[in-house]
Amino acid sequence: MQERPGADRLDSFVANPRRALWILALPILIGMSIQTLYMIVDMFFVGRVSPEALTALAFNMPLVFLAMGVTFGLGTGITAVIAQAIGARDRVRADCAAEHAVLIGALVAALTTGSALVFGVPLLHALGVPEELVPQAWSYFRVLACGYPFMVLAVFFRSILSGEGNVKTPVMIQGAATLLNIALDPLFIFTFGMGVAGAALATIVSQAIAALAFIYLLFIAKLSYVRFNLRNFRYDPAIARSICVIGLPASLSFLVMSMGGGVLNRILVEHTPDAVAALQIGSRLDHVVILPQVAVASGLVTLVGMFYGARRGDLLRRIVRYAMARTILLSLAIAAAFYVLAPALVAFFTDSPGIRNLGVGYLRVVVFAYPFIGISILTGRTLQGLGRGSPELWLSLLRVILISAPLSWAVTFWLRLPVQWVWHSSLAGTVISASIALLWLTLGVRNAIRTIGEGSPLPGDPADGRELPAETGAEAAEPA
């Protein structure tokens, strides 16, 4: 039988876990850097249309974050389940998980698009969009919603490939699509005179091309480890449950953060609409530190899933410690640079003195949260790789609903303090939740290693009598 592409990837990861982490993380980092560049350029072009257009774009972000957050959350579940199956050398389960990913992706795409088109305007009003900005905000959201199916499927296809340890190919596809998006932005926004809606259309066109490229790669060229046989597809509730147990809590955590973003925008409007625009600028700059954190965490969920499936507790503990230490050091370095360069960084996006001052104030408070954000992200992804999706949800609820939002509301409506105290409220929620996350991570990894040592069944272990190859990662020698 012809060997599938990437069949030896697990063995190479086991042989050198640290190298494997960077093999996975660096391409993701490059792709996310291009994506962040797009977000910055997109905001730059929209900001040149008018300050009102920039604010209208800012009000859309919680809704966009919600829709894509559900997608990315379920995508993480897909990655973890496929990685665990490959770690256990179970090709049948890996293929079946990929097929279920396509089914789930089609359902999510239909639900997000339909819901956005039906409830979009009421949601914008609920988020506190000023009446004069509703037409611009809706023009962006309506166009973007029509392209959600392409965006959802592209994310799910990328998650499938990430689960088998192939991140270079999806990064190349997404990177090319993002560069196309950047090129199309000025064309649609200014040349065609579409304004903020042109930015949404550029995104749809580029993501449609990316989705088609993934379809060719997976279904026609068959250049992936997993194989699809949709004609003989059989629904397996155990596979679907495994994906949802990991992915749905992650999706709900994005919902919580989206709600928090909407509440925060509504609170900031009570101070000044300029504060919403300043938050938008600051949030885009936050991505510069968050993207390497997410890149490392994305590589980590694949490795954790594979090592857990292969029953290699020693490698599991080692790679988690290594990833956490490197992430914290990198976050501290970026935080120090941003604190010093805050005025110049914010000035790049706006000529408004009011927005500029608010943006600098935001950045010089939030940079202290950067290491704690990294701790929370890595904790959530590690536990997802172990088949546990709920901790990320509970941590998000704690940070956003129980701490940051109530504190922001209190300093604004009860104490009548300046807007800077809203930034401090967000910092407090991040620090407290990260401290609890670190404890949760320690216990989760310890329990996983105990489960491996006791020989107990792992999430996704076959219970249907299928025989697996005798060789497993548990029998591999300890790498030098």
GINORVEN-V722784 format. One record per backbone hydrogen bond with DSSP energy under -1.0 kcal/mol. NH is the residue of the N-H (numbers start at 1). CO is the residue of the C=O. E is the energy in kcal/mol with one decimal. If there is no record, write none. Layout:
{{NH & CO & E} {NH & CO & E}}
This chain:
{{7 & 4 & -1.5} {9 & 6 & -1.5} {12 & 8 & -1.6} {13 & 9 & -1.9} {14 & 10 & -2.4} {15 & 11 & -1.9} {16 & 12 & -1.3} {20 & 16 & -2.2} {21 & 17 & -2.3} {22 & 18 & -1.6} {23 & 19 & -2.3} {24 & 20 & -2.0} {25 & 21 & -3.0} {26 & 22 & -2.4} {28 & 24 & -1.0} {29 & 25 & -2.9} {30 & 26 & -2.6} {31 & 27 & -2.5} {32 & 28 & -2.9} {33 & 29 & -2.3} {34 & 30 & -2.1} {35 & 31 & -2.0} {36 & 32 & -2.8} {37 & 33 & -2.5} {38 & 34 & -2.2} {39 & 35 & -2.3} {40 & 36 & -2.4} {41 & 37 & -3.0} {42 & 38 & -3.5} {43 & 39 & -2.1} {44 & 40 & -2.3} {45 & 41 & -2.7} {46 & 42 & -2.5} {47 & 43 & -2.6} {48 & 44 & -1.1} {49 & 46 & -1.1} {50 & 46 & -1.3} {54 & 50 & -1.7} {55 & 51 & -2.1} {56 & 52 & -2.5} {57 & 53 & -2.2} {58 & 54 & -2.0} {59 & 55 & -2.0} {64 & 60 & -2.3} {65 & 61 & -3.2} {66 & 62 & -1.8} {67 & 63 & -2.3} {68 & 64 & -2.6} {69 & 65 & -1.8} {70 & 66 & -2.1} {71 & 67 & -1.3} {72 & 68 & -3.1} {73 & 69 & -2.5} {74 & 70 & -2.1} {75 & 71 & -2.3} {76 & 72 & -1.9} {77 & 73 & -1.4} {78 & 74 & -2.1} {79 & 75 & -2.5} {80 & 76 & -2.6} {81 & 77 & -2.3} {82 & 78 & -2.3} {83 & 79 & -2.5} {84 & 80 & -2.5} {85 & 81 & -2.0} {86 & 82 & -2.5} {87 & 83 & -2.5} {88 & 84 & -1.8} {89 & 86 & -1.4} {90 & 85 & -3.1} {94 & 90 & -1.8} {95 & 91 & -2.7} {96 & 92 & -2.4} {97 & 93 & -2.5} {98 & 94 & -1.9} {99 & 95 & -2.1} {100 & 96 & -2.2} {101 & 97 & -1.7} {102 & 98 & -1.4} {103 & 99 & -1.6} {104 & 100 & -2.8} {105 & 101 & -2.5} {106 & 102 & -2.1} {107 & 103 & -1.9} {108 & 104 & -2.7} {109 & 105 & -2.5} {110 & 106 & -2.0} {111 & 107 & -2.3} {112 & 108 & -2.8} {113 & 109 & -2.1} {114 & 110 & -2.2} {115 & 111 & -2.5} {116 & 112 & -2.3} {117 & 113 & -2.2} {118 & 114 & -1.9} {119 & 115 & -2.8} {120 & 116 & -1.2} {123 & 119 & -2.2} {124 & 120 & -2.1} {125 & 121 & -2.3} {126 & 122 & -2.4} {127 & 123 & -1.7} {128 & 125 & -1.7} {129 & 124 & -1.9} {133 & 130 & -2.0} {137 & 133 & -2.6} {138 & 134 & -3.0} {139 & 135 & -2.0} {140 & 136 & -1.5} {141 & 137 & -2.2} {142 & 138 & -2.9} {143 & 139 & -1.1} {144 & 140 & -2.2} {145 & 141 & -2.4} {146 & 142 & -1.2} {147 & 144 & -1.3} {148 & 145 & -1.4} {151 & 147 & -1.7} {152 & 148 & -3.1} {153 & 149 & -2.3} {154 & 150 & -2.1} {155 & 151 & -1.8} {156 & 152 & -2.3} {157 & 153 & -2.7} {158 & 154 & -2.0} {159 & 155 & -2.0} {160 & 156 & -2.0} {161 & 157 & -1.9} {162 & 158 & -2.3} {163 & 159 & -2.1} {165 & 162 & -1.7} {166 & 161 & -2.5} {171 & 167 & -1.8} {172 & 168 & -2.3} {173 & 169 & -2.1} {174 & 170 & -2.9} {175 & 171 & -2.8} {176 & 172 & -2.1} {177 & 173 & -2.1} {178 & 174 & -2.4} {179 & 175 & -2.3} {180 & 176 & -2.0} {181 & 177 & -2.1} {182 & 178 & -2.4} {183 & 179 & -2.0} {184 & 180 & -2.2} {185 & 181 & -1.7} {188 & 184 & -2.6} {189 & 185 & -3.0} {190 & 186 & -2.0} {191 & 186 & -1.8} {192 & 187 & -2.2} {194 & 188 & -2.0} {195 & 189 & -1.8} {197 & 194 & -1.2} {200 & 196 & -1.1} {201 & 197 & -2.2} {202 & 198 & -2.2} {203 & 199 & -1.4} {204 & 200 & -2.1} {205 & 201 & -2.4} {206 & 202 & -1.9} {207 & 203 & -2.3} {208 & 204 & -2.3} {209 & 205 & -1.7} {210 & 206 & -1.8} {211 & 207 & -2.5} {212 & 208 & -2.0} {213 & 209 & -2.0} {214 & 210 & -2.1} {215 & 211 & -2.2} {216 & 212 & -2.2} {217 & 213 & -2.2} {218 & 214 & -2.8} {219 & 215 & -2.5} {220 & 216 & -1.2} {221 & 216 & -3.2} {223 & 217 & -2.1} {232 & 229 & -1.1} {233 & 230 & -1.4} {240 & 236 & -2.2} {241 & 237 & -2.5} {242 & 238 & -2.1} {243 & 239 & -2.3} {244 & 240 & -2.5} {245 & 241 & -3.0} {246 & 242 & -1.4} {247 & 243 & -3.3} {248 & 244 & -2.3} {251 & 247 & -2.5} {252 & 248 & -3.1} {253 & 249 & -2.0} {254 & 250 & -1.5} {255 & 251 & -1.9} {256 & 252 & -2.5} {257 & 253 & -2.3} {258 & 254 & -2.6} {259 & 255 & -2.8} {260 & 256 & -2.5} {261 & 257 & -2.4} {262 & 258 & -2.4} {263 & 259 & -2.7} {264 & 260 & -2.6} {265 & 261 & -2.4} {266 & 262 & -2.0} {267 & 263 & -2.4} {268 & 264 & -2.7} {269 & 265 & -1.9} {271 & 268 & -1.0} {272 & 268 & -2.6} {275 & 272 & -1.7} {277 & 273 & -1.4} {278 & 274 & -2.4} {279 & 275 & -2.3} {280 & 276 & -2.0} {281 & 277 & -2.1} {282 & 278 & -2.8} {283 & 279 & -2.9} {284 & 280 & -1.8} {285 & 281 & -2.0} {286 & 282 & -2.1} {288 & 285 & -1.7} {289 & 286 & -1.2} {290 & 286 & -2.4} {291 & 287 & -2.6} {293 & 289 & -1.3} {294 & 290 & -3.0} {295 & 291 & -2.4} {296 & 292 & -2.4} {297 & 293 & -2.4} {298 & 294 & -2.8} {299 & 295 & -2.1} {300 & 296 & -2.2} {301 & 297 & -2.2} {302 & 298 & -1.1} {303 & 299 & -2.0} {304 & 300 & -3.4} {305 & 301 & -2.0} {306 & 302 & -2.4} {307 & 303 & -3.2} {308 & 304 & -2.4} {309 & 305 & -2.5} {310 & 306 & -2.3} {311 & 308 & -1.1} {312 & 307 & -3.0} {316 & 312 & -1.9} {317 & 313 & -2.3} {318 & 314 & -1.9} {319 & 315 & -2.5} {320 & 316 & -1.7} {321 & 317 & -2.0} {322 & 318 & -2.1} {323 & 319 & -2.4} {324 & 320 & -2.3} {325 & 321 & -2.2} {326 & 322 & -2.1} {327 & 323 & -2.0} {328 & 324 & -2.1} {329 & 325 & -1.9} {330 & 326 & -2.1} {331 & 327 & -2.2} {332 & 328 & -2.1} {333 & 329 & -1.7} {334 & 330 & -2.1} {335 & 331 & -2.3} {336 & 332 & -2.1} {337 & 333 & -1.8} {338 & 334 & -2.6} {339 & 335 & -2.1} {340 & 336 & -1.5} {341 & 337 & -2.3} {345 & 341 & -2.4} {346 & 342 & -2.4} {347 & 343 & -2.0} {349 & 346 & -1.6} {356 & 352 & -2.4} {357 & 353 & -2.5} {358 & 354 & -2.0} {359 & 355 & -2.5} {360 & 356 & -2.3} {361 & 357 & -2.0} {362 & 358 & -2.2} {363 & 359 & -2.4} {364 & 360 & -2.3} {365 & 362 & -1.2} {366 & 362 & -2.6} {367 & 363 & -1.8} {368 & 365 & -1.2} {369 & 366 & -2.3} {370 & 367 & -1.0} {373 & 369 & -2.3} {374 & 370 & -1.9} {375 & 371 & -1.7} {376 & 372 & -2.0} {377 & 373 & -2.5} {378 & 374 & -2.5} {379 & 375 & -2.1} {380 & 376 & -2.3} {381 & 377 & -2.3} {382 & 378 & -2.3} {383 & 379 & -2.3} {384 & 380 & -1.8} {385 & 381 & -2.2} {386 & 382 & -1.1} {387 & 384 & -2.0} {388 & 383 & -3.1} {394 & 390 & -2.2} {395 & 391 & -2.6} {396 & 392 & -2.0} {397 & 393 & -2.5} {398 & 394 & -2.3} {399 & 395 & -2.6} {400 & 396 & -2.9} {402 & 397 & -2.0} {404 & 399 & -2.8} {405 & 400 & -2.7} {407 & 403 & -2.3} {408 & 404 & -2.7} {409 & 405 & -2.5} {410 & 406 & -2.5} {411 & 407 & -2.7} {412 & 408 & -1.3} {413 & 409 & -2.9} {414 & 410 & -1.6} {415 & 410 & -2.7} {417 & 411 & -3.2} {421 & 418 & -1.7} {422 & 419 & -1.7} {423 & 419 & -1.0} {424 & 420 & -1.7} {425 & 421 & -1.7} {426 & 422 & -1.7} {427 & 423 & -2.0} {428 & 424 & -2.3} {429 & 425 & -2.0} {430 & 426 & -1.9} {431 & 427 & -2.3} {432 & 428 & -2.2} {433 & 429 & -2.0} {434 & 430 & -2.1} {435 & 431 & -1.7} {436 & 432 & -1.7} {437 & 433 & -2.3} {438 & 434 & -2.1} {439 & 435 & -1.3} {440 & 436 & -2.3} {441 & 437 & -2.7} {442 & 438 & -2.1} {443 & 439 & -2.1} {444 & 440 & -2.5} {445 & 441 & -2.6} {446 & 442 & -1.9} {447 & 443 & -2.5} {448 & 444 & -2.1} {449 & 445 & -2.3} {450 & 446 & -1.9} {451 & 447 & -2.4} {452 & 448 & -2.2} {453 & 449 & -2.4} {454 & 450 & -2.0} {456 & 451 & -1.7} {461 & 458 & -2.3} {475 & 472 & -1.6} {476 & 473 & -1.4}}
